Amino acid sequence: MTATRDQRPAEATLDFLRSAFPPEWRESALGREAVAAWEAENRVVLPEPYRTFIAEISNGSSLGPTGDGGLQPLGWLPGTWPDLGPRQPGEPFPLQAAWVWEDDEGVDPEDPRIDAAYNKGSVVLGSEDGQSFWLLLTTGPRRGEVWMVADVGAIPARGDHAWGFEEWVRRWHAGDDWWD
């Protein structure tokens, strides 16, 4: 595995996540054993508090921060996800900073880094406007951050000072300058 287990989140964090996703909107939690099995199969340890959230609270929700269909269950892909090869959550995420490849004149549309930004070192949290996708990074120096990847580039959720899963949910839940 590429990362060690993070410390369990504070109970206040878990209480907030429970309140942000009412029970009637939650999918069944996976349980610790199922999460550990998924992690072993994908050679990665999921970042907290997302790991505890899907194990104990909810493995996805039709309500949530993503614009199209809510929070995706672990390992699922939105229907509009591009077919760019196999997902590899345990492989290194290829970027350390935002990259708008659409504006990068030296980039060929077949650049392998584009496929890697979609498929390596992350789990898909959901989609926004069909062709933009929220990712939770699972590897690398920016592990635990939420990023958006789209056909034009990849950027951390809210710039270089990216949000983790809890902050991403808090901003959505509060309506606090969500993504503007």
Stockholm file with secondary structure:
# STOCKHOLM 1.0

chainA/1-180         MTATRDQRPAEATLDFLRSAFPPEWRESALGREAVAAWEAENRVVLPEPYRTFIAEISNGSSLGPTGDGGLQPLGWLPGTWPDLGPRQPGEPFPLQAAWVWEDDEGVDPEDPRIDAAYNKGSVVLGSEDGQSFWLLLTTGPRRGEVWMVADVGAIPARGDHAWGFEEWVRRWHAGDDWWD
#=GR chainA/1-180 SS CCSCCCCCCCHHHHHHHHHHSCGGGBCCCCCHHHHHHHHHHHTCCCCTTHHHIIIIICSCBSSSSSTBTSBCCTTCCCTTCCCCSCCBTTSCCSCSSCBCGGGCTTCCTTCHHHHHHHHBSEEEEEEETTTEEEEEECSSTTTTBEEEEETTEEEETTTTSCCBHHHHHHHHHHTSSCCC
#=GC SS_cons         CCSCCCCCCCHHHHHHHHHHSCGGGBCCCCCHHHHHHHHHHHTCCCCTTHHHIIIIICSCBSSSSSTBTSBCCTTCCCTTCCCCSCCBTTSCCSCSSCBCGGGCTTCCTTCHHHHHHHHBSEEEEEEETTTEEEEEECSSTTTTBEEEEETTEEEETTTTSCCBHHHHHHHHHHTSSCCC
//
